[in-house]
Amino acid sequence: MEPIKNGSFSYSPTDGFLNNGVPRADKKTLRQYLHPVRPYRQQQTWAPPKVTGKWCKAQLAHYGVKPLMGSRAELEARLRAAHAAGLLAKQPAEVKVMEKYMRKEWRAGCEEWARRVKSEKKDEGDGSGVPVKFEVGAAADVKNESSMDGAGGLQLDGEVPMVDVKKERKQTNTTAFSKKHVLGTWDVSCPDIQANWARTESLTILLFQDIESNSVVGEIIFGAMEGVLKLRTNPSTRNPRVGFDWAGVAGDGGAQAAEKEGEIRFYNRGERAHGRFQCIEGVGRGVEFEAVKVRELPIRGKVDFLRYAAPAGSIPEASTKEK
């Protein structure tokens, strides 16, 4: 069975919980990498562990330290500063919940595979490979034949053959949805971004509930740009089209200083969406995108607009409540 994936994270029982193929380092491993000490008996042969940009970026992601963009030296400096500030003492709650749901999804996949194998073996029947069909009417005939005496009379024992009838689940075509249906990981496709940016290996938006309010907030992971967003109202069947505010920073550290507004319309029970960024620097105005929810993660978290450099007064406060 293939590993369960969610953005840059993956999980399988053999490899564990990884970020871009790198496991989370514990306290001892972090000290060995960030503050190596030469062993007394290995003065000549010892070499400190090599700190790569991929390893630093993975540890920052495991411990929820943002942003995750920059050169190897910048990522290493950010990781060392976080370690000195005590931010790597424990795994953040949102990452823990993500790992929990990925483990649960793996177990569900294994159980489904086991049921499928068991069903295939049962369908083999007498070994001919042809499923054995058993009709209820035939079962009644067998019971009647076995109950007849030598004179050909039918012996009634007062029992009526019981027939199990499975009620089919009623199929509904409802398209109703609420705020909880849009929470999760969304795969985004945007022709304008893919035509203007070189790094478009994955476009992802993660939506979750704000830990301090009832609003929906999220993270934007667009390869060459990272950012955060906040929906102005909660989406629902009666209110599928909502506006949002966002802030972002490009890979070179430049902030998106243009209008950081947009709108998004959810449909298909909140599992698909069509949206538009009012303006993205380096791409243009009226940048439209399509999104499909690929994983449901009912987590709670918090985004910090102030982390992304932007002109004062041009972004909403992180603790703004809905009207």
C-alpha positions as CSV (number, residue, x, y, z in Angstrom):
1,M,0.0,0.0,0.0
2,E,1.3,3.4,-1.0
3,P,2.1,5.9,1.8
4,I,-0.6,8.4,2.8
5,K,0.3,11.9,1.6
6,N,-0.8,15.3,2.6
7,G,1.2,18.1,0.9
8,S,4.8,17.6,1.8
9,F,4.0,15.2,4.6
10,S,3.6,11.4,4.2
11,Y,3.0,8.5,6.5
12,S,3.5,4.7,6.4
13,P,4.1,2.2,9.3
14,T,7.6,1.3,7.9
15,D,8.9,4.9,7.3
16,G,6.8,6.7,9.9
17,F,5.7,10.4,9.7
18,L,8.0,12.2,7.2
19,N,8.3,15.6,5.6
20,N,9.8,15.3,2.1
21,G,11.2,12.0,3.2
22,V,12.8,13.4,6.4
23,P,11.6,12.2,9.9
24,R,11.1,14.5,12.8
25,A,14.3,14.9,14.9
26,D,14.0,14.5,18.6
27,K,15.8,16.7,21.2
28,K,19.0,14.6,21.2
29,T,19.2,14.6,17.4
30,L,18.6,18.3,17.2
31,R,21.5,18.9,19.7
32,Q,23.8,16.6,17.7
33,Y,23.1,18.5,14.4
34,L,22.9,22.1,15.7
35,H,25.4,21.9,18.6
36,P,27.8,19.0,17.8
37,V,30.4,18.0,20.4
38,R,33.5,16.2,19.4
39,P,33.8,12.9,21.3
40,Y,37.1,12.6,23.3
41,R,38.1,9.3,21.8
42,Q,37.4,10.3,18.2
43,Q,39.5,13.4,17.9
44,Q,41.0,12.3,14.5
45,T,38.1,10.5,12.8
46,W,35.0,12.4,14.0
47,A,33.2,14.8,11.7
48,P,30.1,16.8,12.6
49,P,26.7,15.8,11.0
50,K,26.0,17.6,7.8
51,V,23.2,20.1,8.0
52,T,21.4,20.4,4.6
53,G,18.7,22.8,3.5
54,K,16.3,19.9,3.0
55,W,16.8,18.6,6.6
56,C,16.4,22.1,8.0
57,K,13.2,22.8,6.0
58,A,11.8,19.5,7.1
59,Q,12.4,20.2,10.8
60,L,10.9,23.6,10.5
61,A,7.8,22.0,8.9
62,H,7.6,19.3,11.6
63,Y,7.7,21.9,14.4
64,G,5.4,24.4,12.7
65,V,8.0,27.2,12.3
66,K,7.3,29.5,9.3
67,P,8.2,30.5,6.7
68,L,9.7,27.5,5.0
69,M,11.4,29.4,2.1
70,G,14.9,30.7,1.7
71,S,18.4,29.5,1.0
72,R,20.2,26.7,3.0
73,A,21.9,29.3,5.2
74,E,18.6,31.1,5.9
75,L,16.8,27.9,6.8
76,E,19.6,26.8,9.1
77,A,19.7,30.2,10.8
78,R,15.9,30.1,11.3
79,L,16.1,26.6,12.7
80,R,18.9,27.5,15.1
81,A,17.0,30.6,16.3
82,A,13.9,28.5,16.9
83,H,15.9,25.9,18.8
84,A,17.4,28.6,21.0
85,A,14.0,30.1,21.6
86,G,12.6,26.8,22.7
87,L,10.2,26.4,19.8
88,L,11.4,22.9,19.0
89,A,10.5,21.5,22.4
90,K,7.3,19.8,21.2
91,Q,5.3,19.1,18.1
92,P,2.6,21.6,17.5
93,A,-1.1,20.6,17.9
94,E,-2.1,21.0,14.3
95,V,0.8,18.7,13.1
96,K,-0.1,16.1,15.7
97,V,-3.7,16.1,14.5
98,M,-2.6,15.8,10.9
99,E,-0.4,12.8,11.8
100,K,-3.3,11.2,13.8
101,Y,-5.7,11.5,10.8
102,M,-3.1,10.1,8.4
103,R,-2.5,7.1,10.7
104,K,-6.3,6.6,10.8
105,E,-6.5,6.8,7.0
106,W,-3.8,4.2,6.7
107,R,-5.6,1.8,9.0
108,A,-8.9,2.4,7.1
109,G,-7.1,1.6,3.8
110,C,-5.6,-1.6,5.2
111,E,-9.0,-2.7,6.5
112,E,-10.6,-2.0,3.1
113,W,-7.9,-4.0,1.4
114,A,-8.4,-6.9,3.8
115,R,-12.2,-6.9,3.1
116,R,-11.6,-6.8,-0.6
117,V,-9.3,-9.8,-0.4
118,K,-11.7,-11.7,1.7
119,S,-14.6,-10.9,-0.6
120,E,-12.5,-12.1,-3.6
121,K,-11.8,-15.4,-1.9
122,K,-15.5,-15.9,-1.0
123,D,-16.5,-15.2,-4.6
124,E,-14.2,-18.0,-5.8
125,G,-16.8,-20.5,-4.5
126,D,-16.0,-24.1,-5.4
127,G,-12.6,-23.2,-6.9
128,S,-13.8,-22.7,-10.5
129,G,-13.4,-19.0,-10.2
130,V,-17.1,-18.4,-10.8
131,P,-19.1,-16.9,-8.0
132,V,-21.6,-19.2,-6.4
133,K,-25.1,-17.8,-6.5
134,F,-27.6,-18.8,-3.9
135,E,-31.2,-17.9,-4.4
136,V,-33.7,-17.5,-1.6
137,G,-36.4,-19.4,-3.6
138,A,-34.0,-22.3,-4.0
139,A,-33.3,-22.4,-0.3
140,A,-37.1,-22.7,0.4
141,D,-37.4,-25.6,-2.1
142,V,-34.5,-27.5,-0.5
143,K,-36.2,-27.1,2.9
144,N,-39.5,-28.4,1.5
145,E,-37.9,-31.4,-0.2
146,S,-36.0,-32.4,3.0
147,S,-39.3,-32.2,5.0
148,M,-41.3,-34.6,2.9
149,D,-41.9,-38.2,4.3
150,G,-41.8,-41.4,2.3
151,A,-45.5,-41.1,1.3
152,G,-44.8,-37.8,-0.4
153,G,-46.6,-35.7,2.3
154,L,-45.2,-32.4,3.4
155,Q,-44.4,-32.4,7.1
156,L,-45.0,-28.9,8.6
157,D,-43.0,-28.2,11.7
158,G,-44.6,-24.8,12.3
159,E,-41.5,-22.9,11.3
160,V,-41.5,-20.4,8.4
161,P,-38.2,-19.9,6.5
162,M,-36.7,-16.6,7.4
163,V,-35.5,-14.3,4.6
164,D,-33.0,-11.6,5.4
165,V,-33.7,-8.5,3.4
166,K,-31.1,-5.8,3.4
167,K,-32.5,-2.3,3.0
168,E,-30.7,-0.2,0.5
169,R,-29.5,3.1,1.8
170,K,-31.6,5.9,0.4
171,Q,-29.5,7.9,-2.1
172,T,-29.9,11.6,-1.7
173,N,-28.8,14.2,-4.2
174,T,-28.4,17.0,-1.6
175,T,-25.8,19.6,-2.2
176,A,-26.0,21.2,1.2
177,F,-22.8,22.0,3.0
178,S,-21.6,24.2,5.9
179,K,-18.4,25.5,7.3
180,K,-17.1,22.2,8.5
181,H,-17.3,20.7,5.0
182,V,-14.7,23.1,3.5
183,L,-12.0,22.4,6.2
184,G,-9.1,20.4,4.8
185,T,-6.4,20.2,2.2
186,W,-7.2,21.6,-1.3
187,D,-5.3,21.0,-4.5
188,V,-5.3,24.2,-6.6
189,S,-4.9,24.6,-10.4
190,C,-4.1,28.0,-11.8
191,P,-3.0,28.5,-15.4
192,D,-1.9,32.1,-14.8
193,I,0.5,31.1,-12.0
194,Q,1.8,28.0,-13.9
195,A,2.5,30.2,-16.9
196,N,4.4,32.9,-15.0
197,W,6.2,31.1,-12.2
198,A,8.9,28.5,-12.6
199,R,8.3,26.7,-9.3
200,T,4.8,25.4,-9.5
201,E,5.3,21.7,-8.5
202,S,2.4,21.9,-6.1
203,L,-0.3,24.5,-5.4
204,T,-2.0,23.8,-2.0
205,I,-4.4,25.7,0.3
206,L,-5.0,24.4,3.8
207,L,-8.3,25.6,5.5
208,F,-8.9,25.2,9.2
209,Q,-10.9,26.8,12.0
210,D,-9.3,29.7,13.8
211,I,-8.4,28.7,17.4
212,E,-9.7,32.0,18.8
213,S,-12.8,32.6,16.8
214,N,-15.4,30.8,14.7
215,S,-13.9,32.0,11.4
216,V,-12.1,29.9,8.7
217,V,-8.5,30.7,8.1
218,G,-5.8,29.0,6.1
219,E,-2.3,28.7,4.7
220,I,-1.3,29.3,1.0
221,I,1.5,27.0,-0.3
222,F,2.2,27.9,-3.9
223,G,5.8,26.8,-4.4
224,A,7.3,30.2,-5.2
225,M,5.1,31.9,-2.7
226,E,3.7,31.3,0.8
227,G,1.0,33.1,2.6
228,V,-2.1,33.1,4.9
229,L,-5.7,33.9,4.3
230,K,-8.9,34.5,6.3
231,L,-12.5,34.1,5.0
232,R,-14.6,37.2,5.8
233,T,-17.7,35.0,6.4
234,N,-18.4,31.3,6.9
235,P,-19.4,29.5,3.7
236,S,-22.6,27.5,3.5
237,T,-25.3,26.4,1.0
238,R,-27.0,29.8,1.3
239,N,-23.7,31.7,1.3
240,P,-21.4,29.8,-1.1
241,R,-19.5,32.9,-2.3
242,V,-17.3,34.6,0.3
243,G,-14.5,37.1,0.2
244,F,-11.2,36.6,1.8
245,D,-8.1,38.7,2.8
246,W,-4.6,37.3,2.3
247,A,-1.0,38.1,2.7
248,G,2.0,36.4,1.1
249,V,5.7,36.5,0.6
250,A,7.7,35.3,-2.4
251,G,10.7,33.0,-2.3
252,D,13.1,35.9,-2.5
253,G,11.6,37.5,0.6
254,G,9.6,40.1,-1.3
255,A,6.1,40.8,0.2
256,Q,2.9,40.9,-1.9
257,A,2.3,44.6,-1.4
258,A,-0.7,44.9,-3.9
259,E,-4.4,44.4,-3.1
260,K,-4.5,41.3,-0.9
261,E,-8.2,40.5,-1.5
262,G,-10.1,37.8,-3.3
263,E,-13.2,35.7,-3.4
264,I,-14.0,32.1,-3.5
265,R,-17.2,30.1,-4.4
266,F,-17.7,26.6,-2.9
267,Y,-20.0,24.1,-4.6
268,N,-20.5,20.3,-4.9
269,R,-21.2,19.9,-1.1
270,G,-18.2,22.1,-0.3
271,E,-15.7,19.7,-2.0
272,R,-14.9,22.0,-5.0
273,A,-14.3,25.7,-5.4
274,H,-13.7,28.4,-7.9
275,G,-11.8,31.5,-6.7
276,R,-10.1,34.7,-7.8
277,F,-7.2,36.7,-6.4
278,Q,-7.7,40.4,-7.0
279,C,-4.0,40.8,-7.8
280,I,-0.8,38.7,-7.4
281,E,2.5,40.5,-8.1
282,G,4.4,38.8,-10.9
283,V,1.2,37.2,-12.2
284,G,-1.4,39.9,-12.9
285,R,-4.8,41.0,-11.9
286,G,-7.9,38.8,-11.7
287,V,-6.0,35.6,-11.1
288,E,-8.6,32.8,-11.2
289,F,-8.1,29.3,-9.9
290,E,-9.9,26.0,-9.4
291,A,-9.6,23.9,-6.2
292,V,-10.5,20.4,-5.2
293,K,-10.6,19.1,-1.6
294,V,-8.3,16.0,-1.4
295,R,-8.3,15.5,2.4
296,E,-10.5,16.3,5.3
297,L,-8.6,17.6,8.4
298,P,-11.0,19.2,11.0
299,I,-8.2,20.9,12.8
300,R,-7.9,24.2,14.7
301,G,-5.1,26.6,14.3
302,K,-4.0,30.2,14.0
303,V,-2.5,32.3,11.3
304,D,-0.3,35.4,11.8
305,F,-0.7,38.1,9.2
306,L,2.0,40.1,10.9
307,R,4.6,37.4,10.1
308,Y,4.5,38.4,6.4
309,A,5.9,41.8,5.8
310,A,3.2,44.2,4.5
311,P,2.4,47.9,4.8
312,A,0.8,48.8,8.1
313,G,-2.9,49.1,7.9
314,S,-3.2,47.1,4.7
315,I,-4.1,43.8,6.3
316,P,-6.6,42.8,9.0
317,E,-5.6,42.1,12.5
318,A,-5.0,38.4,13.3
319,S,-7.6,38.5,16.1
320,T,-10.3,40.3,14.1
321,K,-13.8,38.9,14.9
322,E,-16.5,38.3,12.4
323,K,-19.2,40.9,12.2
